[in-house]
Amino acid sequence: MTDLQATKRRHPAMIYVPAMLIALIGLADAVYLTVQHLTGKSVKCTVTNGCSAVLGSKYAMIAGIPTAAFGALAYFAAFSLATLAVFGYEQARTGLALLVVPMFLMTCWLFYLQAFVLHAFCEFCLLSAAMTTTLTALVIAAKFALPAPDTNNQS
Amino acid sequence: MKRNLPFIIIGVVFGLAIVAGYWMFSTSKPQTKTSMPTPQAETGGQAAKLVVLSEFGDYQCPPCGALHPELKKIKEKYGSQVRLDFYNFPLTRIHQHAMAASQAAMAAKQQGKFWEMHNLLYESQELWKDVSDMKPILKNFAQQLKLDVEQFERDFDSLQVKAAVASDVQRGEALGVTGTPTLFINGQLLDSETMTAEVLRTEIDKRLAGN
């Protein structure tokens, strides 16, 4: 194995293992919020004061489905793609890069709603925003730090 | 084995997410630590000729609006023997203006006019429940009650008012409240299915006689 080959093998894990962990935290957060929504319980904030205002607002549902449920699906997809990327599935890297774009845009929109429409912040939503932002940063870092995915050379 | 490892990891995480979600769902029961005020609790254990009637209400809920005049009549009849407490329990998923109405009542409270706003909201429920924009109506209510309107609007959007509403909701949920109106009499839940104005008076009389 040449030095170049070793570098190619080492680097994806350095970026995508943290991405897996970040997606896992986001998944746990989103599953928790979805369950709380479905059971009709209000989430108690310990750092901020706006959980009920945010999670009880009309923006907490999209087409009758809890917004957090979409987050859970997105984080699970991100986790799956990051895991595949760690194991050398290079198309998964492209898939993850495509997935984080709508996730990040949605995060920006939800942050805007909290800051300027609802004037209330929910710490669980802020945690999710932080996870998506970190995930986006990792994907951007992968673009610069790793060689471009070779889609003809799947492992 | 290595070829299948990522799929095994993904499958395990999927399974864990489902199991954790199901576990949280099945163990999600109302807490019972919170209690409603009782005359004894408020007078340091001394028996008092006071019945505390606590309502968890939603200003946009029609049954709450129907109960409102009955509670007013009860208050007029019993005077200082009955105290009415109101806790906000806006059902935001079915009532688009419930949260705004609760915030308006709590904002009016900042200027000492909670009950005036409370009455106005319930008594004009039919007028505002279907409007698209609630804010001009609330501003008009604030003017009718001679509130400092600018202050009212600031308080309406304040974290303090939102936290107060959220605190009421959390209190209700901890007590197992799921709908509105839910009434507690001296801290004891009244069965909403059988609750009528007459039953309410009987319950109050029973407690006043027992004190």
Boltz contact constraints between the chains, C-beta under 6 A:
constraints:
  - contact:
      token1: [A, 27]
      token2: [B, 17]
      max_distance: 6.0
  - contact:
      token1: [A, 31]
      token2: [B, 17]
      max_distance: 6.0
  - contact:
      token1: [A, 31]
      token2: [B, 21]
      max_distance: 6.0
  - contact:
      token1: [A, 35]
      token2: [B, 21]
      max_distance: 6.0
  - contact:
      token1: [A, 35]
      token2: [B, 24]
      max_distance: 6.0
  - contact:
      token1: [A, 35]
      token2: [B, 25]
      max_distance: 6.0
  - contact:
      token1: [A, 39]
      token2: [B, 28]
      max_distance: 6.0
  - contact:
      token1: [A, 41]
      token2: [B, 28]
      max_distance: 6.0
  - contact:
      token1: [A, 41]
      token2: [B, 173]
      max_distance: 6.0
  - contact:
      token1: [A, 42]
      token2: [B, 169]
      max_distance: 6.0
  - contact:
      token1: [A, 42]
      token2: [B, 170]
      max_distance: 6.0
  - contact:
      token1: [A, 42]
      token2: [B, 173]
      max_distance: 6.0
  - contact:
      token1: [A, 49]
      token2: [B, 159]
      max_distance: 6.0
  - contact:
      token1: [A, 49]
      token2: [B, 163]
      max_distance: 6.0
  - contact:
      token1: [A, 52]
      token2: [B, 166]
      max_distance: 6.0
  - contact:
      token1: [A, 52]
      token2: [B, 169]
      max_distance: 6.0
  - contact:
      token1: [A, 53]
      token2: [B, 162]
      max_distance: 6.0
  - contact:
      token1: [A, 56]
      token2: [B, 92]
      max_distance: 6.0
  - contact:
      token1: [A, 80]
      token2: [B, 10]
      max_distance: 6.0
  - contact:
      token1: [A, 83]
      token2: [B, 6]
      max_distance: 6.0
  - contact:
      token1: [A, 83]
      token2: [B, 9]
      max_distance: 6.0
  - contact:
      token1: [A, 83]
      token2: [B, 10]
      max_distance: 6.0
  - contact:
      token1: [A, 84]
      token2: [B, 6]
      max_distance: 6.0
  - contact:
      token1: [A, 87]
      token2: [B, 6]
      max_distance: 6.0
  - contact:
      token1: [A, 119]
      token2: [B, 157]
      max_distance: 6.0
  - contact:
      token1: [A, 120]
      token2: [B, 162]
      max_distance: 6.0
